Amino acid sequence: MQAMVEHDSHQKLAGLITVDDIYLDLGGQRKNGKRGRGSENKQPFIAAAVRLIEKGHPRQVKLTPVKSFTKSEVEK
């Protein structure tokens, strides 16, 4: 996994890029916890995907963890 991270860190996204906010579940179960967006067991990420124009399928994806989806955090 580390080799993949290092390889991908040197490649810039180019072409038709789609950006979205996502939450990934960090696993584990918590009782009486909040569900959905902003749950304490979910990590917010910015997802950027390069799409193939002719088919629309993602060709390359980068996930960047953020503390929140505020403008100042996303601009980093």
mmCIF file of the N, C-alpha and C atoms, coordinates in Angstrom:
data_MODEL
# 
_entry.id   MODEL 
# 
loop_
_atom_site.group_PDB 
_atom_site.id 
_atom_site.type_symbol 
_atom_site.label_atom_id 
_atom_site.label_alt_id 
_atom_site.label_comp_id 
_atom_site.label_asym_id 
_atom_site.label_entity_id 
_atom_site.label_seq_id 
_atom_site.pdbx_PDB_ins_code 
_atom_site.Cartn_x 
_atom_site.Cartn_y 
_atom_site.Cartn_z 
_atom_site.occupancy 
_atom_site.B_iso_or_equiv 
_atom_site.pdbx_formal_charge 
_atom_site.auth_seq_id 
_atom_site.auth_comp_id 
_atom_site.auth_asym_id 
_atom_site.auth_atom_id 
_atom_site.pdbx_PDB_model_num 
ATOM 1   N N  . MET A 1 1  ? 0.825   -1.188 0.000   1.00 0.00 ? 1  MET A N  1 
ATOM 2   C CA . MET A 1 1  ? 0.000   0.000  0.000   1.00 0.00 ? 1  MET A CA 1 
ATOM 3   C C  . MET A 1 1  ? 0.873   1.256  0.000   1.00 0.00 ? 1  MET A C  1 
ATOM 4   N N  . GLN A 1 2  ? 1.953   1.236  0.762   1.00 0.00 ? 2  GLN A N  1 
ATOM 5   C CA . GLN A 1 2  ? 2.839   2.392  0.819   1.00 0.00 ? 2  GLN A CA 1 
ATOM 6   C C  . GLN A 1 2  ? 3.428   2.693  -0.557  1.00 0.00 ? 2  GLN A C  1 
ATOM 7   N N  . ALA A 1 3  ? 3.814   1.666  -1.292  1.00 0.00 ? 3  ALA A N  1 
ATOM 8   C CA . ALA A 1 3  ? 4.374   1.857  -2.635  1.00 0.00 ? 3  ALA A CA 1 
ATOM 9   C C  . ALA A 1 3  ? 3.341   2.502  -3.562  1.00 0.00 ? 3  ALA A C  1 
ATOM 10  N N  . MET A 1 4  ? 2.083   2.095  -3.430  1.00 0.00 ? 4  MET A N  1 
ATOM 11  C CA . MET A 1 4  ? 1.029   2.697  -4.243  1.00 0.00 ? 4  MET A CA 1 
ATOM 12  C C  . MET A 1 4  ? 0.835   4.159  -3.893  1.00 0.00 ? 4  MET A C  1 
ATOM 13  N N  . VAL A 1 5  ? 0.875   4.486  -2.609  1.00 0.00 ? 5  VAL A N  1 
ATOM 14  C CA . VAL A 1 5  ? 0.723   5.872  -2.165  1.00 0.00 ? 5  VAL A CA 1 
ATOM 15  C C  . VAL A 1 5  ? 1.860   6.726  -2.712  1.00 0.00 ? 5  VAL A C  1 
ATOM 16  N N  . GLU A 1 6  ? 3.074   6.229  -2.607  1.00 0.00 ? 6  GLU A N  1 
ATOM 17  C CA . GLU A 1 6  ? 4.226   6.981  -3.093  1.00 0.00 ? 6  GLU A CA 1 
ATOM 18  C C  . GLU A 1 6  ? 4.178   7.157  -4.607  1.00 0.00 ? 6  GLU A C  1 
ATOM 19  N N  . HIS A 1 7  ? 3.760   6.134  -5.331  1.00 0.00 ? 7  HIS A N  1 
ATOM 20  C CA . HIS A 1 7  ? 3.652   6.222  -6.785  1.00 0.00 ? 7  HIS A CA 1 
ATOM 21  C C  . HIS A 1 7  ? 2.599   7.249  -7.173  1.00 0.00 ? 7  HIS A C  1 
ATOM 22  N N  . ASP A 1 8  ? 1.427   7.196  -6.546  1.00 0.00 ? 8  ASP A N  1 
ATOM 23  C CA . ASP A 1 8  ? 0.333   8.102  -6.881  1.00 0.00 ? 8  ASP A CA 1 
ATOM 24  C C  . ASP A 1 8  ? 0.603   9.544  -6.469  1.00 0.00 ? 8  ASP A C  1 
ATOM 25  N N  . SER A 1 9  ? 1.429   9.755  -5.443  1.00 0.00 ? 9  SER A N  1 
ATOM 26  C CA . SER A 1 9  ? 1.674   11.113 -4.964  1.00 0.00 ? 9  SER A CA 1 
ATOM 27  C C  . SER A 1 9  ? 2.426   11.955 -5.984  1.00 0.00 ? 9  SER A C  1 
ATOM 28  N N  . HIS A 1 10 ? 3.123   11.322 -6.920  1.00 0.00 ? 10 HIS A N  1 
ATOM 29  C CA . HIS A 1 10 ? 3.896   12.047 -7.925  1.00 0.00 ? 10 HIS A CA 1 
ATOM 30  C C  . HIS A 1 10 ? 3.103   12.299 -9.214  1.00 0.00 ? 10 HIS A C  1 
ATOM 31  N N  . GLN A 1 11 ? 1.923   11.727 -9.326  1.00 0.00 ? 11 GLN A N  1 
ATOM 32  C CA . GLN A 1 11 ? 1.130   11.877 -10.543 1.00 0.00 ? 11 GLN A CA 1 
ATOM 33  C C  . GLN A 1 11 ? 0.027   12.906 -10.323 1.00 0.00 ? 11 GLN A C  1 
ATOM 34  N N  . LYS A 1 12 ? -0.012  13.905 -11.191 1.00 0.00 ? 12 LYS A N  1 
ATOM 35  C CA . LYS A 1 12 ? -1.051  14.921 -11.109 1.00 0.00 ? 12 LYS A CA 1 
ATOM 36  C C  . LYS A 1 12 ? -2.262  14.482 -11.919 1.00 0.00 ? 12 LYS A C  1 
ATOM 37  N N  . LEU A 1 13 ? -3.426  14.915 -11.456 1.00 0.00 ? 13 LEU A N  1 
ATOM 38  C CA . LEU A 1 13 ? -4.648  14.632 -12.188 1.00 0.00 ? 13 LEU A CA 1 
ATOM 39  C C  . LEU A 1 13 ? -4.728  15.569 -13.387 1.00 0.00 ? 13 LEU A C  1 
ATOM 40  N N  . ALA A 1 14 ? -5.171  15.059 -14.524 1.00 0.00 ? 14 ALA A N  1 
ATOM 41  C CA . ALA A 1 14 ? -5.330  15.873 -15.729 1.00 0.00 ? 14 ALA A CA 1 
ATOM 42  C C  . ALA A 1 14 ? -6.499  15.325 -16.534 1.00 0.00 ? 14 ALA A C  1 
ATOM 43  N N  . GLY A 1 15 ? -7.168  16.200 -17.247 1.00 0.00 ? 15 GLY A N  1 
ATOM 44  C CA . GLY A 1 15 ? -8.308  15.797 -18.056 1.00 0.00 ? 15 GLY A CA 1 
ATOM 45  C C  . GLY A 1 15 ? -9.599  16.244 -17.406 1.00 0.00 ? 15 GLY A C  1 
ATOM 46  N N  . LEU A 1 16 ? -10.660 15.509 -17.637 1.00 0.00 ? 16 LEU A N  1 
ATOM 47  C CA . LEU A 1 16 ? -11.967 15.808 -17.058 1.00 0.00 ? 16 LEU A CA 1 
ATOM 48  C C  . LEU A 1 16 ? -11.979 15.305 -15.619 1.00 0.00 ? 16 LEU A C  1 
ATOM 49  N N  . ILE A 1 17 ? -11.956 16.232 -14.652 1.00 0.00 ? 17 ILE A N  1 
ATOM 50  C CA . ILE A 1 17 ? -11.854 15.888 -13.230 1.00 0.00 ? 17 ILE A CA 1 
ATOM 51  C C  . ILE A 1 17 ? -13.161 16.223 -12.530 1.00 0.00 ? 17 ILE A C  1 
ATOM 52  N N  . THR A 1 18 ? -13.663 15.272 -11.769 1.00 0.00 ? 18 THR A N  1 
ATOM 53  C CA . THR A 1 18 ? -14.857 15.460 -10.954 1.00 0.00 ? 18 THR A CA 1 
ATOM 54  C C  . THR A 1 18 ? -14.437 15.437 -9.491  1.00 0.00 ? 18 THR A C  1 
ATOM 55  N N  . VAL A 1 19 ? -14.924 16.423 -8.714  1.00 0.00 ? 19 VAL A N  1 
ATOM 56  C CA . VAL A 1 19 ? -14.575 16.522 -7.298  1.00 0.00 ? 19 VAL A CA 1 
ATOM 57  C C  . VAL A 1 19 ? -15.854 16.431 -6.470  1.00 0.00 ? 19 VAL A C  1 
ATOM 58  N N  . ASP A 1 20 ? -15.779 15.705 -5.353  1.00 0.00 ? 20 ASP A N  1 
ATOM 59  C CA . ASP A 1 20 ? -16.947 15.562 -4.483  1.00 0.00 ? 20 ASP A CA 1 
ATOM 60  C C  . ASP A 1 20 ? -16.477 15.347 -3.056  1.00 0.00 ? 20 ASP A C  1 
ATOM 61  N N  . ASP A 1 21 ? -17.376 15.571 -2.128  1.00 0.00 ? 21 ASP A N  1 
ATOM 62  C CA . ASP A 1 21 ? -17.084 15.297 -0.724  1.00 0.00 ? 21 ASP A CA 1 
ATOM 63  C C  . ASP A 1 21 ? -17.656 13.929 -0.375  1.00 0.00 ? 21 ASP A C  1 
ATOM 64  N N  . ILE A 1 22 ? -16.906 13.171 0.422   1.00 0.00 ? 22 ILE A N  1 
ATOM 65  C CA . ILE A 1 22 ? -17.362 11.840 0.831   1.00 0.00 ? 22 ILE A CA 1 
ATOM 66  C C  . ILE A 1 22 ? -16.987 11.598 2.283   1.00 0.00 ? 22 ILE A C  1 
ATOM 67  N N  . TYR A 1 23 ? -17.690 10.694 2.901   1.00 0.00 ? 23 TYR A N  1 
ATOM 68  C CA . TYR A 1 23 ? -17.340 10.184 4.229   1.00 0.00 ? 23 TYR A CA 1 
ATOM 69  C C  . TYR A 1 23 ? -17.056 8.700  4.083   1.00 0.00 ? 23 TYR A C  1 
ATOM 70  N N  . LEU A 1 24 ? -15.962 8.247  4.654   1.00 0.00 ? 24 LEU A N  1 
ATOM 71  C CA . LEU A 1 24 ? -15.673 6.822  4.674   1.00 0.00 ? 24 LEU A CA 1 
ATOM 72  C C  . LEU A 1 24 ? -15.797 6.312  6.099   1.00 0.00 ? 24 LEU A C  1 
ATOM 73  N N  . ASP A 1 25 ? -16.464 5.194  6.252   1.00 0.00 ? 25 ASP A N  1 
ATOM 74  C CA . ASP A 1 25 ? -16.657 4.575  7.554   1.00 0.00 ? 25 ASP A CA 1 
ATOM 75  C C  . ASP A 1 25 ? -15.341 3.978  8.023   1.00 0.00 ? 25 ASP A C  1 
ATOM 76  N N  . LEU A 1 26 ? -14.917 4.329  9.230   1.00 0.00 ? 26 LEU A N  1 
ATOM 77  C CA . LEU A 1 26 ? -13.665 3.829  9.776   1.00 0.00 ? 26 LEU A CA 1 
ATOM 78  C C  . LEU A 1 26 ? -13.819 2.466  10.428  1.00 0.00 ? 26 LEU A C  1 
ATOM 79  N N  . GLY A 1 27 ? -15.008 1.929  10.394  1.00 0.00 ? 27 GLY A N  1 
ATOM 80  C CA . GLY A 1 27 ? -15.243 0.590  10.922  1.00 0.00 ? 27 GLY A CA 1 
ATOM 81  C C  . GLY A 1 27 ? -15.603 0.601  12.394  1.00 0.00 ? 27 GLY A C  1 
ATOM 82  N N  . GLY A 1 28 ? -15.984 -0.534 12.860  1.00 0.00 ? 28 GLY A N  1 
ATOM 83  C CA . GLY A 1 28 ? -16.391 -0.661 14.259  1.00 0.00 ? 28 GLY A CA 1 
ATOM 84  C C  . GLY A 1 28 ? -17.821 -0.198 14.457  1.00 0.00 ? 28 GLY A C  1 
ATOM 85  N N  . GLN A 1 29 ? -18.416 -0.670 15.503  1.00 0.00 ? 29 GLN A N  1 
ATOM 86  C CA . GLN A 1 29 ? -19.784 -0.279 15.798  1.00 0.00 ? 29 GLN A CA 1 
ATOM 87  C C  . GLN A 1 29 ? -19.824 0.478  17.105  1.00 0.00 ? 29 GLN A C  1 
ATOM 88  N N  . ARG A 1 30 ? -20.598 1.532  17.119  1.00 0.00 ? 30 ARG A N  1 
ATOM 89  C CA . ARG A 1 30 ? -20.769 2.333  18.331  1.00 0.00 ? 30 ARG A CA 1 
ATOM 90  C C  . ARG A 1 30 ? -22.245 2.376  18.678  1.00 0.00 ? 30 ARG A C  1 
ATOM 91  N N  . LYS A 1 31 ? -22.521 2.171  19.926  1.00 0.00 ? 31 LYS A N  1 
ATOM 92  C CA . LYS A 1 31 ? -23.912 2.199  20.369  1.00 0.00 ? 31 LYS A CA 1 
ATOM 93  C C  . LYS A 1 31 ? -24.326 3.638  20.633  1.00 0.00 ? 31 LYS A C  1 
ATOM 94  N N  . ASN A 1 32 ? -25.554 3.949  20.275  1.00 0.00 ? 32 ASN A N  1 
ATOM 95  C CA . ASN A 1 32 ? -26.155 5.265  20.507  1.00 0.00 ? 32 ASN A CA 1 
ATOM 96  C C  . ASN A 1 32 ? -25.373 6.397  19.836  1.00 0.00 ? 32 ASN A C  1 
ATOM 97  N N  . GLY A 1 33 ? -24.619 6.093  18.798  1.00 0.00 ? 33 GLY A N  1 
ATOM 98  C CA . GLY A 1 33 ? -23.862 7.115  18.078  1.00 0.00 ? 33 GLY A CA 1 
ATOM 99  C C  . GLY A 1 33 ? -24.700 7.751  16.987  1.00 0.00 ? 33 GLY A C  1 
ATOM 100 N N  . LYS A 1 34 ? -24.224 8.878  16.482  1.00 0.00 ? 34 LYS A N  1 
ATOM 101 C CA . LYS A 1 34 ? -24.897 9.573  15.408  1.00 0.00 ? 34 LYS A CA 1 
ATOM 102 C C  . LYS A 1 34 ? -24.746 8.777  14.123  1.00 0.00 ? 34 LYS A C  1 
ATOM 103 N N  . ARG A 1 35 ? -25.784 8.751  13.299  1.00 0.00 ? 35 ARG A N  1 
ATOM 104 C CA . ARG A 1 35 ? -25.750 8.067  12.027  1.00 0.00 ? 35 ARG A CA 1 
ATOM 105 C C  . ARG A 1 35 ? -25.599 9.084  10.902  1.00 0.00 ? 35 ARG A C  1 
ATOM 106 N N  . GLY A 1 36 ? -25.151 8.611  9.737   1.00 0.00 ? 36 GLY A N  1 
ATOM 107 C CA . GLY A 1 36 ? -25.100 9.458  8.548   1.00 0.00 ? 36 GLY A CA 1 
ATOM 108 C C  . GLY A 1 36 ? -23.899 10.383 8.526   1.00 0.00 ? 36 GLY A C  1 
ATOM 109 N N  . ARG A 1 37 ? -24.044 11.502 7.783   1.00 0.00 ? 37 ARG A N  1 
ATOM 110 C CA . ARG A 1 37 ? -22.959 12.466 7.611   1.00 0.00 ? 37 ARG A CA 1 
ATOM 111 C C  . ARG A 1 37 ? -22.564 13.064 8.954   1.00 0.00 ? 37 ARG A C  1 
ATOM 112 N N  . GLY A 1 38 ? -21.275 13.155 9.177   1.00 0.00 ? 38 GLY A N  1 
ATOM 113 C CA . GLY A 1 38 ? -20.788 13.750 10.408  1.00 0.00 ? 38 GLY A CA 1 
ATOM 114 C C  . GLY A 1 38 ? -20.721 12.796 11.583  1.00 0.00 ? 38 GLY A C  1 
ATOM 115 N N  . SER A 1 39 ? -20.994 11.525 11.342  1.00 0.00 ? 39 SER A N  1 
ATOM 116 C CA . SER A 1 39 ? -20.897 10.537 12.406  1.00 0.00 ? 39 SER A CA 1 
ATOM 117 C C  . SER A 1 39 ? -19.466 10.488 12.927  1.00 0.00 ? 39 SER A C  1 
ATOM 118 N N  . GLU A 1 40 ? -19.307 10.252 14.205  1.00 0.00 ? 40 GLU A N  1 
ATOM 119 C CA . GLU A 1 40 ? -17.970 10.259 14.814  1.00 0.00 ? 40 GLU A CA 1 
ATOM 120 C C  . GLU A 1 40 ? -17.073 9.126  14.334  1.00 0.00 ? 40 GLU A C  1 
ATOM 121 N N  . ASN A 1 41 ? -17.633 8.091  13.702  1.00 0.00 ? 41 ASN A N  1 
ATOM 122 C CA . ASN A 1 41 ? -16.792 7.005  13.200  1.00 0.00 ? 41 ASN A CA 1 
ATOM 123 C C  . ASN A 1 41 ? -16.592 7.095  11.675  1.00 0.00 ? 41 ASN A C  1 
ATOM 124 N N  . LYS A 1 42 ? -16.845 8.277  11.105  1.00 0.00 ? 42 LYS A N  1 
ATOM 125 C CA . LYS A 1 42 ? -16.619 8.481  9.674   1.00 0.00 ? 42 LYS A CA 1 
ATOM 126 C C  . LYS A 1 42 ? -15.604 9.595  9.469   1.00 0.00 ? 42 LYS A C  1 
ATOM 127 N N  . GLN A 1 43 ? -14.720 9.412  8.488   1.00 0.00 ? 43 GLN A N  1 
ATOM 128 C CA . GLN A 1 43 ? -13.684 10.379 8.163   1.00 0.00 ? 43 GLN A CA 1 
ATOM 129 C C  . GLN A 1 43 ? -14.093 11.134 6.903   1.00 0.00 ? 43 GLN A C  1 
ATOM 130 N N  . PRO A 1 44 ? -14.112 12.479 6.953   1.00 0.00 ? 44 PRO A N  1 
ATOM 131 C CA . PRO A 1 44 ? -14.411 13.238 5.733   1.00 0.00 ? 44 PRO A CA 1 
ATOM 132 C C  . PRO A 1 44 ? -13.216 13.253 4.785   1.00 0.00 ? 44 PRO A C  1 
ATOM 133 N N  . PHE A 1 45 ? -13.482 13.139 3.485   1.00 0.00 ? 45 PHE A N  1 
ATOM 134 C CA . PHE A 1 45 ? -12.475 13.155 2.436   1.00 0.00 ? 45 PHE A CA 1 
ATOM 135 C C  . PHE A 1 45 ? -12.953 14.032 1.289   1.00 0.00 ? 45 PHE A C  1 
ATOM 136 N N  . ILE A 1 46 ? -12.001 14.564 0.533   1.00 0.00 ? 46 ILE A N  1 
ATOM 137 C CA . ILE A 1 46 ? -12.288 15.158 -0.760  1.00 0.00 ? 46 ILE A CA 1 
ATOM 138 C C  . ILE A 1 46 ? -11.864 14.107 -1.780  1.00 0.00 ? 46 ILE A C  1 
ATOM 139 N N  . ALA A 1 47 ? -12.761 13.762 -2.680  1.00 0.00 ? 47 ALA A N  1 
ATOM 140 C CA . ALA A 1 47 ? -12.474 12.775 -3.711  1.00 0.00 ? 47 ALA A CA 1 
ATOM 141 C C  . ALA A 1 47 ? -12.392 13.480 -5.055  1.00 0.00 ? 47 ALA A C  1 
ATOM 142 N N  . ALA A 1 48 ? -11.303 13.247 -5.783  1.00 0.00 ? 48 ALA A N  1 
ATOM 143 C CA . ALA A 1 48 ? -11.134 13.782 -7.132  1.00 0.00 ? 48 ALA A CA 1 
ATOM 144 C C  . ALA A 1 48 ? -10.909 12.605 -8.062  1.00 0.00 ? 48 ALA A C  1 
ATOM 145 N N  . ALA A 1 49 ? -11.683 12.545 -9.147  1.00 0.00 ? 49 ALA A N  1 
ATOM 146 C CA . ALA A 1 49 ? -11.577 11.425 -10.084 1.00 0.00 ? 49 ALA A CA 1 
ATOM 147 C C  . ALA A 1 49 ? -11.420 11.957 -11.500 1.00 0.00 ? 49 ALA A C  1 
ATOM 148 N N  . VAL A 1 50 ? -10.476 11.370 -12.233 1.00 0.00 ? 50 VAL A N  1 
ATOM 149 C CA . VAL A 1 50 ? -10.310 11.660 -13.653 1.00 0.00 ? 50 VAL A CA 1 
ATOM 150 C C  . VAL A 1 50 ? -11.190 10.665 -14.397 1.00 0.00 ? 50 VAL A C  1 
ATOM 151 N N  . ARG A 1 51 ? -12.084 11.214 -15.226 1.00 0.00 ? 51 ARG A N  1 
ATOM 152 C CA . ARG A 1 51 ? -13.012 10.343 -15.938 1.00 0.00 ? 51 ARG A CA 1 
ATOM 153 C C  . ARG A 1 51 ? -12.608 10.200 -17.400 1.00 0.00 ? 51 ARG A C  1 
ATOM 154 N N  . LEU A 1 52 ? -12.829 9.030  -17.933 1.00 0.00 ? 52 LEU A N  1 
ATOM 155 C CA . LEU A 1 52 ? -12.641 8.810  -19.361 1.00 0.00 ? 52 LEU A CA 1 
ATOM 156 C C  . LEU A 1 52 ? -13.819 9.453  -20.084 1.00 0.00 ? 52 LEU A C  1 
ATOM 157 N N  . ILE A 1 53 ? -13.548 10.332 -21.002 1.00 0.00 ? 53 ILE A N  1 
ATOM 158 C CA . ILE A 1 53 ? -14.603 11.088 -21.676 1.00 0.00 ? 53 ILE A CA 1 
ATOM 159 C C  . ILE A 1 53 ? -15.559 10.175 -22.431 1.00 0.00 ? 53 ILE A C  1 
ATOM 160 N N  . GLU A 1 54 ? -15.034 9.171  -23.133 1.00 0.00 ? 54 GLU A N  1 
ATOM 161 C CA . GLU A 1 54 ? -15.894 8.340  -23.976 1.00 0.00 ? 54 GLU A CA 1 
ATOM 162 C C  . GLU A 1 54 ? -16.798 7.400  -23.186 1.00 0.00 ? 54 GLU A C  1 
ATOM 163 N N  . LYS A 1 55 ? -16.403 7.009  -21.982 1.00 0.00 ? 55 LYS A N  1 
ATOM 164 C CA . LYS A 1 55 ? -17.219 6.062  -21.212 1.00 0.00 ? 55 LYS A CA 1 
ATOM 165 C C  . LYS A 1 55 ? -17.692 6.617  -19.874 1.00 0.00 ? 55 LYS A C  1 
ATOM 166 N N  . GLY A 1 56 ? -17.038 7.651  -19.364 1.00 0.00 ? 56 GLY A N  1 
ATOM 167 C CA . GLY A 1 56 ? -17.436 8.231  -18.096 1.00 0.00 ? 56 GLY A CA 1 
ATOM 168 C C  . GLY A 1 56 ? -16.951 7.488  -16.869 1.00 0.00 ? 56 GLY A C  1 
ATOM 169 N N  . HIS A 1 57 ? -16.178 6.413  -17.039 1.00 0.00 ? 57 HIS A N  1 
ATOM 170 C CA . HIS A 1 57 ? -15.659 5.631  -15.922 1.00 0.00 ? 57 HIS A CA 1 
ATOM 171 C C  . HIS A 1 57 ? -14.427 6.301  -15.327 1.00 0.00 ? 57 HIS A C  1 
ATOM 172 N N  . PRO A 1 58 ? -14.210 6.188  -14.022 1.00 0.00 ? 58 PRO A N  1 
ATOM 173 C CA . PRO A 1 58 ? -13.013 6.777  -13.428 1.00 0.00 ? 58 PRO A CA 1 
ATOM 174 C C  . PRO A 1 58 ? -11.748 6.056  -13.890 1.00 0.00 ? 58 PRO A C  1 
ATOM 175 N N  . ARG A 1 59 ? -10.726 6.839  -14.208 1.00 0.00 ? 59 ARG A N  1 
ATOM 176 C CA . ARG A 1 59 ? -9.439  6.285  -14.623 1.00 0.00 ? 59 ARG A CA 1 
ATOM 177 C C  . ARG A 1 59 ? -8.427  6.400  -13.499 1.00 0.00 ? 59 ARG A C  1 
ATOM 178 N N  . GLN A 1 60 ? -8.529  7.481  -12.718 1.00 0.00 ? 60 GLN A N  1 
ATOM 179 C CA . GLN A 1 60 ? -7.609  7.720  -11.611 1.00 0.00 ? 60 GLN A CA 1 
ATOM 180 C C  . GLN A 1 60 ? -8.390  8.440  -10.516 1.00 0.00 ? 60 GLN A C  1 
ATOM 181 N N  . VAL A 1 61 ? -8.152  8.064  -9.266  1.00 0.00 ? 61 VAL A N  1 
ATOM 182 C CA . VAL A 1 61 ? -8.868  8.665  -8.134  1.00 0.00 ? 61 VAL A CA 1 
ATOM 183 C C  . VAL A 1 61 ? -7.857  9.057  -7.063  1.00 0.00 ? 61 VAL A C  1 
ATOM 184 N N  . LYS A 1 62 ? -8.070  10.225 -6.465  1.00 0.00 ? 62 LYS A N  1 
ATOM 185 C CA . LYS A 1 62 ? -7.260  10.649 -5.319  1.00 0.00 ? 62 LYS A CA 1 
ATOM 186 C C  . LYS A 1 62 ? -8.207  11.007 -4.187  1.00 0.00 ? 62 LYS A C  1 
ATOM 187 N N  . LEU A 1 63 ? -7.902  10.506 -2.994  1.00 0.00 ? 63 LEU A N  1 
ATOM 188 C CA . LEU A 1 63 ? -8.680  10.817 -1.797  1.00 0.00 ? 63 LEU A CA 1 
ATOM 189 C C  . LEU A 1 63 ? -7.780  11.614 -0.858  1.00 0.00 ? 63 LEU A C  1 
ATOM 190 N N  . THR A 1 64 ? -8.288  12.746 -0.393  1.00 0.00 ? 64 THR A N  1 
ATOM 191 C CA . THR A 1 64 ? -7.539  13.584 0.534   1.00 0.00 ? 64 THR A CA 1 
ATOM 192 C C  . THR A 1 64 ? -8.349  13.754 1.810   1.00 0.00 ? 64 THR A C  1 
ATOM 193 N N  . PRO A 1 65 ? -7.836  13.277 2.950   1.00 0.00 ? 65 PRO A N  1 
ATOM 194 C CA . PRO A 1 65 ? -8.586  13.450 4.200   1.00 0.00 ? 65 PRO A CA 1 
ATOM 195 C C  . PRO A 1 65 ? -8.590  14.914 4.624   1.00 0.00 ? 65 PRO A C  1 
ATOM 196 N N  . VAL A 1 66 ? -9.712  15.372 5.159   1.00 0.00 ? 66 VAL A N  1 
ATOM 197 C CA . VAL A 1 66 ? -9.862  16.733 5.681   1.00 0.00 ? 66 VAL A CA 1 
ATOM 198 C C  . VAL A 1 66 ? -10.500 16.665 7.059   1.00 0.00 ? 66 VAL A C  1 
ATOM 199 N N  . LYS A 1 67 ? -10.356 17.726 7.829   1.00 0.00 ? 67 LYS A N  1 
ATOM 200 C CA . LYS A 1 67 ? -10.988 17.774 9.155   1.00 0.00 ? 67 LYS A CA 1 
ATOM 201 C C  . LYS A 1 67 ? -12.477 18.054 9.034   1.00 0.00 ? 67 LYS A C  1 
ATOM 202 N N  . SER A 1 68 ? -12.827 18.896 8.052   1.00 0.00 ? 68 SER A N  1 
ATOM 203 C CA . SER A 1 68 ? -14.222 19.252 7.818   1.00 0.00 ? 68 SER A CA 1 
ATOM 204 C C  . SER A 1 68 ? -14.338 19.764 6.386   1.00 0.00 ? 68 SER A C  1 
ATOM 205 N N  . PHE A 1 69 ? -15.554 20.079 5.960   1.00 0.00 ? 69 PHE A N  1 
ATOM 206 C CA . PHE A 1 69 ? -15.770 20.567 4.602   1.00 0.00 ? 69 PHE A CA 1 
ATOM 207 C C  . PHE A 1 69 ? -15.929 22.082 4.568   1.00 0.00 ? 69 PHE A C  1 
ATOM 208 N N  . THR A 1 70 ? -15.177 22.776 5.401   1.00 0.00 ? 70 THR A N  1 
ATOM 209 C CA . THR A 1 70 ? -15.183 24.235 5.366   1.00 0.00 ? 70 THR A CA 1 
ATOM 210 C C  . THR A 1 70 ? -14.319 24.714 4.206   1.00 0.00 ? 70 THR A C  1 
ATOM 211 N N  . LYS A 1 71 ? -14.554 25.924 3.747   1.00 0.00 ? 71 LYS A N  1 
ATOM 212 C CA . LYS A 1 71 ? -13.816 26.481 2.620   1.00 0.00 ? 71 LYS A CA 1 
ATOM 213 C C  . LYS A 1 71 ? -12.302 26.510 2.902   1.00 0.00 ? 71 LYS A C  1 
ATOM 214 N N  . SER A 1 72 ? -11.928 26.945 4.082   1.00 0.00 ? 72 SER A N  1 
ATOM 215 C CA . SER A 1 72 ? -10.505 27.035 4.403   1.00 0.00 ? 72 SER A CA 1 
ATOM 216 C C  . SER A 1 72 ? -9.828  25.663 4.445   1.00 0.00 ? 72 SER A C  1 
ATOM 217 N N  . GLU A 1 73 ? -10.528 24.647 4.906   1.00 0.00 ? 73 GLU A N  1 
ATOM 218 C CA . GLU A 1 73 ? -9.967  23.296 4.969   1.00 0.00 ? 73 GLU A CA 1 
ATOM 219 C C  . GLU A 1 73 ? -9.851  22.683 3.583   1.00 0.00 ? 73 GLU A C  1 
ATOM 220 N N  . VAL A 1 74 ? -10.829 22.912 2.737   1.00 0.00 ? 74 VAL A N  1 
ATOM 221 C CA . VAL A 1 74 ? -10.836 22.335 1.388   1.00 0.00 ? 74 VAL A CA 1 
ATOM 222 C C  . VAL A 1 74 ? -9.775  23.007 0.521   1.00 0.00 ? 74 VAL A C  1 
ATOM 223 N N  . GLU A 1 75 ? -9.510  24.274 0.717   1.00 0.00 ? 75 GLU A N  1 
ATOM 224 C CA . GLU A 1 75 ? -8.533  24.995 -0.101  1.00 0.00 ? 75 GLU A CA 1 
ATOM 225 C C  . GLU A 1 75 ? -7.100  24.580 0.173   1.00 0.00 ? 75 GLU A C  1 
ATOM 226 N N  . LYS A 1 76 ? -6.847  23.902 1.291   1.00 0.00 ? 76 LYS A N  1 
ATOM 227 C CA . LYS A 1 76 ? -5.480  23.477 1.630   1.00 0.00 ? 76 LYS A CA 1 
ATOM 228 C C  . LYS A 1 76 ? -4.963  22.558 0.626   1.00 0.00 ? 76 LYS A C  1 
# 
